[in-house]
Amino acid sequence: MFPLPIPVLIAIAAVVSGLVGSAWAISRFVCAGRFFAIATLALAVVLQTLVVNWNYVGGARGAYVIRPQETETLQLPYIQYLF
């Protein structure tokens, strides 16, 4: 999808994750004790809801793979190969 090498994409993902995590941590320093726990659980619920309803990542259907018609090694239909 992106014409960048995998190591570069991994580095970009690490930087973005670090920035998001740092922003979350800095905003949570204001909270203490029970409020920190509630805010963390709320973030988990919100992120799960976003991912489940986001069509780009498969939505509620999840990740799926289009199965091949025949296997390359046994020349069987895929269902028979799995069985």
N, C-alpha and C positions, 0 to 999 in steps of 0.2 A: 504494500500500500504506500509506504514512504520509501523513496529511493535512497535511504541512508543505510549504512552498514549496521548490523545488529549491535556491535559494541557501542557505537555512537548512540543508538536508540536506548540502550541500557543506561548509559551515562545520563542522558536527558531525563529518563524516567526516575533515576536516583535523585537528580537535582530537584525535579518537580516534587517528588515525594518528600524530600527534605524540607523544601519551602512550605509545603502544605502542613507538614507535621510541626514545623517551627511556629507557623502562624497559629495553629491550634494550641500548642503548648503555651505560647505567650498569652493568648486570650484566656487560657484556663488558669494562669497564675493568680488571677483575680479571685477565682473560686477557691474555696477551701473545704475539706472534709466531705460531707454528704453532697454538697452542691457540685463538687468536682465529679463525683461518681454519677450523679444524675446527668450532668452535661455529657459525660463520656458515653453513657448508655443511650442518650438521645442522639448523639452523633452516629452511633452504630445503627440505630433504627432508621434514621434519615438516609444514611448511605445505602443500606440494604434496600429501602424502598426505591431509591433512585436507580440502582443497578437493576432491580427486578423489572422496573417499568421502562428501561432504556432499550430501545429497539436495536441500537448499534451493537450492543454486546449480546444480543439474543433475547432480551426481555425475559418474561416469565418462562419462555420456552427453553432458555439456556443455550449453551453452545451445542451445535450439532454438526455432524459430518455427513456429507453426501456419500452414501455407500457405493462401492463399485458394483457393476453388474456381475463380473466374474473375478475370481481371485487369479493372480498371475501364476502362482505355483501349482495349483491343483486343477485349474480349469473347471471349477465347480461354481454353481451359483453361490452368492455370498451367504445366504441363509443356510445352505447345506454346509458350507465351509465352517460357519460358526458352530453348527450343531456337532 
